[in-house]
Amino acid sequence: MANIHWLGTGLSAIPGLKMLIENGHTVIVYNRTVDKAIEALSGVNGDYKVVQFSLETVQENTAAGDVVVSMLPGNFHVPVAELCLSLNAHFVSSSYISDEMRALDDNAKEKKLCFVNEVGLDPGIDHSMSHALVDDYKNSAVFSAQNEHSFLSYCGGLSDVPNDFCYKFSWSPLGVLKALMSTSVSIRDGEIYTVTKPWESVELYPLPMPWGKDEFEVYPNRDSIPFIEQYQMDDDLTIKQFVRGTLRYKGWKNAWQEIFSEVDTLDPASAEDRLKEISDDLWDKYSYKEGEVDRVILTVELKVENGTEVVWHKQYLMDTLGNENGSAMAQLVSCSVALAVEAVLGSEILPGVTAAPHQSELVGRWLMQAEKISDHFILIDHLN
């Protein structure tokens, strides 16, 4: 029977790791601090052991056909995946597929290994929602490539109760700050829309939540264009709008204005050091304290128009709070990763470097679990 090797027990790892152990899998847990991992798994019954993390230890313990899960920082994913190639082991990560990871595709296929990525929350559950909406629409009576298609996907990790900064951090703010310096590419009004400063593209976005309608701020992030193909919308569909982005509480843009101004004027030679200083200061002021609850909102929307008439319009909306089982972020990310591990073990995912699966049965499984974790999970049909 194949073993699971789970690398890293950070803030977004524990609920999914517990799920695999309690589901009867044999798991070897690797962490730099063994005592922390043992404490995090206190009270969990099953076939597992905790060892000190190193790539050498992973290599010593891993056999062909095992599954290695990287919940490590992003710079570890490719080295771990390359190690998996040499060991004939499968690989799973919640992170975006990098060019370096994609370059391993041919070798993984040749060895019949599954290298599954983008199976967390965002990316992850958002992919499942997107696949479900596109499949539903393509099987509808109104489907036509000549219709105009508007796709919106926004996700936000938020505090339960908004503060004066409209945000709280569950891990180092440095990653958020660096993202503010990254260019995004999306489609707006049928044209490529490139943004070098996210704060200049912030707009209001109302959410029709039955449990309390609210208005948020959203902006595009990263490069959305490759996901048109991933969501199988590249077969000559007319795309009016296509955006994958970030969701924040209303007021976020104003609250962060001083930070935007400084990020905008940083000298590249000293930017890294200054970002670290800003990050440390934000962590002191706005990190989660003991007992505070996080919130995750994810929405994916597909609207289809024929001329001036909206002919199809559905939207997934998920609203989740942390609870005794862990933070909302940790549960949604790591339990999705756990599902991917079980799908690999069940030979349900094709070999090669892949993202969250699009097969309807697996999509349904991911969405069912997200609904189970969430406080609110609905599919809105805006035309009915």
Steps between C-alpha positions, in 0.01 A plus 500: 500500500633842405612740773428873515786736578364833629764775498428794729249556779453876475183701552318364193596134535351330803129432424574318173787309657270385780240400242743268320618340823147449629395355162741214560801599289860443608660842526854615572496863614808715446561827681803709590380510861387149591348602834270754334367240259446248780309763699289597197396136455432438868193280542502375140479122479644313203805361327743790488838612625676838511860543385744786450467657156777486245498401135743224589255354754217517246720315253588230752136435598322526164429198279369478145126565486492710820350850503706797617305811609685832510348750741836677507588851374473533123872477428497137624234368262714442190794339689252270676328415170838428337579269790166326444597441136818327610307288751202419273268662754195721445494869604223728632508873578240774547715762323477644150683312224828677427681481167762281668231262625331490158835402346478168692181398318654275233717313750207452738283362220776270383527356851119497546527732801238750613637845585185675622503872583247779564279288724460728800252788534614761247628336293293188559137524604461796265609271214232248597232767505619628161498154341150436638359827365654463154384138472149597612484782245639294211231239565223760503259580214637855469864405443656673200857609435357822356353605834704748707652337808599679821692299759590635845679316781590674826636360825591670825645388830345746747458556871162408646454856626635782279761724666632846413754341263232283330732199525682261734797273436518130586859476370778736393365809316804493272325287238205740486734797461692335217173418324422872496805544277389231252336569163157352431350416161128445439230577242270800529247605234648242264852644524814399687516700823847532657548647848840573655360657818211296648373787712423697184255234382297456821124512448190435708342156470162429662429144611137380512544301820165373631644518851576873462571687177833678512738698282869423466803628311663284233794520264658266243817309588758290316443400136141386445537418131637141528193402701274553199647179358511328838127563547434376145374837379757521219291331229418823311278640775454877484653629825374839617656483845729254673647582840648303785567729793511587867213605727535737796268681740360830379737775610815291444637733230482805724635316802807384307567827315822582684637153428410528130679835480817363653498179296459713187813704575736230631852492360545152346845477660360529852142377441549155655634636828232769527219255421631277779486796742144585396405134529634472855313815604172376348542162669535672839191715446263282299568130553237265639501473877408196705131421461437731204308350209584530131254515210529385138271621222520344156272577207510382139253647251422430134263735316402442135340763278345492155488859387336694783336192653655296781427138402695312771637623832610286793730564793661292775537676834681359802538669839699317768611576857770329701381270779616228737624296201747771398507826312276535195810535283670190641193280463419608146859476375624183666183291476496568126861384485400185687231426241762532226726252679218247525411554133862427403502186714173397334649546149234761424740764367697473178882498504691821437506849647137598557286747692174433685312236296210588272328157497144551623517229766814648657370856468187393686709341773704817554189720510319265737789517746525880471128522576545275804775724637325831423244692698328605177539339158251570225456496125294800389304491175448870431233429238277290727 
